[in-house]
Amino acid sequence: MKKRLKVVNQSDCLKCLACEAACSMAFYKEFDPSKASIYVTEKNNEPKTVVCVQCGKCARTCEYDAITQNKRGVYVINKKLCTGCGECAKVCPFGVLVHEEEKPTKCIACGICARECPMDVLAVVD
């Protein structure tokens, strides 16, 4: 069973950034879009929500085996093994792996952003 965050109602997105705020507040205790593992941009003048799809490219790139897949199917970073080199963030195809301060962070499909979205644009799914 692979859990992941999914955009389920993109057309309802208001680009209010509640998802970005919830993510950065949860992990960095401040609203800073650059510290969120999700972001909202525009495509064809419409909001486009970008999330981690748990593709594993970051894990395959990490030469220290600091990123592994847990039993829920979510890729997580072991902060004890991580050297902070940032190679994982460089290869993220969606640009949602955050490399701030000393260690990177990534989406762990916790659902905090989905709960804060007033339009139910996001969901954690199997």
FENBELNOR-V93656 format. One line per field, one symbol per residue. phi: phi as a letter, one per 40 degrees, with the letter a starting at -180 (. if undefined). psi: psi as a letter, one per 40 degrees, with the letter a starting at -180 (. if undefined). A space follows every 50 residues. Layout:
phi->???
psi->???
This chain:
phi->.bcacbcbbdccccfcgdccccccccbbgacadcbbcaabbbbfgbdbcb bcbfcgcccccccbfcbbccccgccbbccccccgcgcccccccbgbccbb fcbcbacbfcgdccccccbfcbacbc
psi->hhiihihdgdeehefeeddddddddddefihhdeeifiihaihffiihhh ihefdedddddheefehihaeeehhihhdddheededdddeheefehhgi bdiiiihefdeddddeheefdiihi.
